Amino acid sequence: MPPLLHRLALDHARDRLADLAESERSYLATNPLRFAHELDRRGGKYLVRAHVRSPVPDELLPIVADVLRSLRESLDALATALARAPTRFPIFESLVLFAQRARKPIAPMSDEAQAFLEELQPYHAIGGFRNGALWTLQQLDAGAPRLTTSVVGGTMGVNTQRGVSLDGEPEIVTGPVVDGTVVASVKATVVGNDPKLDMFFRAELALAFPADGPGRGRAALALLGELCDHVERKVFAALEPTLASPR
């Protein structure tokens, strides 16, 4: 039996995700961020700011778009197979909208498939529909993808400390970087006439979606991987068994 179209589309999404991972490694190897250290005596902090040396290459954006488009195509192909006619997979933010706009397109499906489709809607997500994986997928696919460099972790420590008192542990600020963003800090108080504080900072970086979009600052590979897994392990797992169900 040949692979089903919805499975082929998901496989393509995962292949393109692997391409994105390789492109991310190549980009991050160029050290796209420069980290500037400063001692803010008035504010009582030692700060590390990130400055963007090279933005995310434009050629990475079509890869992200292809992953999202393929995931959307996989959902639509499954809905079409269930309805036995061209059908767009319904994704709505409320039960009212689902009832108004989805009932007619999914009517040819089995009762079991229709029930599962309703259960999969993002308005069932804990914390609201914006936390739903399918809602995130739909919103990301609807707009032109944007990527930025993000700090996802790091370490900070002292090389030289003289005449300066540190109060507490260094704080690493994770998230998408805007030029000049403070990405690490530690409380510091000057106590001598000849103060010197020299610290190292090693950042863990990743490509990320902007904080002001539906990706909400998430690392791109992690979020897209979660969307692939959700489509396969939640949507396909629920609906594929109903493909042979009579109406």
Backbone hydrogen bonds, N-H to C=O, Kabsch-Sander energy under -0.5 kcal/mol:
donor,donor_aa,acceptor,acceptor_aa,energy
7,R,4,L,-0.6
8,L,4,L,-2.1
9,A,5,L,-2.3
10,L,6,H,-1.6
11,D,7,R,-2.6
12,H,8,L,-2.2
13,A,9,A,-2.0
14,R,10,L,-2.3
15,D,11,D,-2.2
16,R,12,H,-2.5
17,L,13,A,-1.8
18,A,14,R,-1.8
19,D,15,D,-1.7
20,L,16,R,-2.2
21,A,17,L,-2.1
22,E,18,A,-1.8
23,S,19,D,-2.3
24,E,20,L,-2.7
25,R,21,A,-2.0
26,S,22,E,-2.0
27,Y,23,S,-2.3
28,L,24,E,-2.9
29,A,25,R,-1.6
30,T,27,Y,-1.6
31,N,28,L,-1.7
34,R,51,H,-3.1
36,A,34,R,-0.6
36,A,49,R,-2.7
38,E,47,L,-2.2
40,D,38,E,-0.7
40,D,45,K,-3.0
41,R,39,L,-1.2
44,G,40,D,-1.3
45,K,40,D,-2.1
46,Y,186,V,-2.8
47,L,38,E,-3.1
47,L,45,K,-0.5
48,V,184,A,-2.3
49,R,36,A,-2.9
50,A,181,T,-2.9
51,H,34,R,-2.8
53,R,32,P,-3.3
53,R,51,H,-0.6
54,S,32,P,-1.5
60,L,57,P,-1.6
61,L,58,D,-1.3
64,V,60,L,-1.6
65,A,61,L,-2.5
66,D,62,P,-2.1
67,V,63,I,-2.1
68,L,64,V,-2.3
69,R,65,A,-2.8
70,S,66,D,-2.4
71,L,67,V,-2.0
72,R,68,L,-2.3
73,E,69,R,-2.5
74,S,70,S,-2.1
75,L,71,L,-1.8
76,D,72,R,-2.3
77,A,73,E,-2.6
78,L,74,S,-1.8
79,A,75,L,-2.5
80,T,76,D,-2.5
81,A,77,A,-2.1
82,L,78,L,-2.2
83,A,79,A,-2.3
84,R,80,T,-1.6
85,A,80,T,-1.2
98,F,94,S,-2.1
99,A,95,L,-2.8
100,Q,96,V,-2.2
101,R,97,L,-2.8
102,A,98,F,-2.2
103,R,98,F,-0.8
106,I,102,A,-2.2
107,A,103,R,-0.6
107,A,104,K,-1.0
109,M,106,I,-1.8
114,Q,110,S,-2.4
115,A,111,D,-2.1
116,F,112,E,-2.2
117,L,113,A,-2.4
118,E,114,Q,-1.8
119,E,115,A,-2.0
120,L,116,F,-1.7
121,Q,118,E,-1.2
123,Y,92,F,-0.7
124,H,121,Q,-1.8
125,A,122,P,-1.9
128,G,125,A,-2.0
131,N,128,G,-2.0
132,G,129,F,-2.0
136,T,132,G,-2.2
137,L,133,A,-2.5
138,Q,134,L,-2.5
139,Q,135,W,-2.5
140,L,136,T,-2.5
141,D,137,L,-2.4
142,A,138,Q,-1.4
143,G,139,Q,-0.8
143,G,140,L,-0.5
148,T,208,A,-2.7
150,S,206,A,-3.0
151,V,175,G,-2.2
152,V,150,S,-0.6
152,V,204,E,-2.9
153,G,204,E,-1.0
155,T,202,R,-2.3
157,G,200,F,-1.7
159,N,198,D,-3.3
160,T,198,D,-2.1
162,R,196,K,-3.2
165,S,189,T,-3.2
166,L,164,V,-0.5
167,D,187,K,-2.1
168,G,166,L,-0.6
171,E,185,S,-3.5
172,I,170,P,-0.5
173,V,171,E,-0.5
173,V,183,V,-2.6
174,T,172,I,-0.7
175,G,151,V,-2.7
177,V,149,T,-3.0
180,G,50,A,-3.1
181,T,50,A,-0.6
181,T,178,V,-2.6
183,V,48,V,-2.7
183,V,181,T,-0.6
184,A,48,V,-1.2
185,S,171,E,-1.9
186,V,46,Y,-1.5
187,K,167,D,-0.6
188,A,44,G,-2.3
189,T,165,S,-2.8
191,V,163,G,-2.6
192,G,163,G,-1.4
196,K,162,R,-3.4
198,D,160,T,-3.2
200,F,157,G,-2.5
202,R,155,T,-2.7
203,A,201,F,-0.5
204,E,153,G,-3.0
205,L,203,A,-0.6
206,A,150,S,-1.9
208,A,148,T,-2.9
209,F,218,R,-2.5
213,G,210,P,-1.2
216,R,213,G,-1.8
217,G,210,P,-1.6
218,R,215,G,-2.1
220,A,207,L,-2.6
223,L,219,A,-2.6
224,L,220,A,-2.9
225,G,221,L,-2.2
226,E,222,A,-2.1
227,L,223,L,-2.2
228,C,224,L,-2.3
229,D,225,G,-2.4
230,H,226,E,-2.5
231,V,227,L,-2.4
232,E,228,C,-2.1
233,R,229,D,-3.5
234,K,230,H,-2.0
235,V,230,H,-1.9
236,F,231,V,-2.9
237,A,232,E,-1.0
238,A,234,K,-1.4
239,L,235,V,-2.5
240,E,236,F,-2.7
242,T,239,L,-1.4
243,L,240,E,-1.8
245,S,242,T,-1.6
